[in-house]
């Protein structure tokens, strides 16, 4: 497959992933508002149902993907821990800062990913990527409403949790890229990372003394949905639909594009979520939020055109003289 077609496929897969992942907010909002389920308890059940869904799907259609060499188990366990910690930090950030500031801080991951990708994975960090990072982060600030000074009335713990959630998201992205470089199938990676994350999220919820907001205060909190078939059905749909497919395609995109590029494309998720909120929840975007959405999309489009031109220039570069003389 040519580099140009790989880029096109990678951007398409990443954008579809962003659309699917953006729908999770609707499911989570419904469950937390209508059933008062604690956020990290919801995260645990979501991860568990993801694992069960993948086990059934892979056992029926791609049984060989259930196997992973023992040499990768340690890496996948660490990857799962990163996923669990990221979700925990994100929840703590939302609890401490509110959704607006937490959203801005978590999308600092775009900058973290670009820098860490350049440092650890030797990915390119040039002026084009820096421009795209700036546009996307500026758009996230506007979409989240963080220009309102009142939003920033928070404590140091909340700010640290938010920044670290962005760092956690960046590390998660880079580890997905590294997993593809190890030759791991994206769906196998998804199964095992969520398996380990399920265990870690269970342990986090069982920590004594309500150390982390949003965890189960008592064992009965795990079963707050009770006998509600509708509640369990929505939870299963959340796991089997946007989570499995969205994260799966996200991992696929990491095998086609640099992690920093994928993370930038995923910053379109707030835009798609806003559109869903307009359609399904009757919410309306302000002029500022619309401007932010335009900045995010502009950053992604700019990056796509920029990467495409670089790929074209690379194809047109003359062969080295040593290669020509060998022929």
Secondary structure, DSSP 8 states (H G I E B T S, - for coil): --HHHHHHHHHHHHHHHHHHHHTHHHHHHHHHHHH---HHHHHHHHHHHHHHHHHHHHHHH-GGGG---GGGHHHHHHHHHHHHHHHHHHHHHHHHH-HHHHHHHHTTHHHHHHHHHHHHS-----HHHHHHHHHHHHHHHHHHTTTSGGGG---HHHHHHHHHHHHHHHHHHHHHHHHHHTT--HHHHHHHHHHHHHHHHHHHHT-GGG-STTS-SSGGGGGTTTT-HHHHHHHHHHIIIIIHHHHHHHHHHHTTS-HHHHHHHHTTHHHHHHHHHHHHH-----HHHHHHHHHHHHHHHHHHHHHHHHHHHHHHS---HHHHHH-
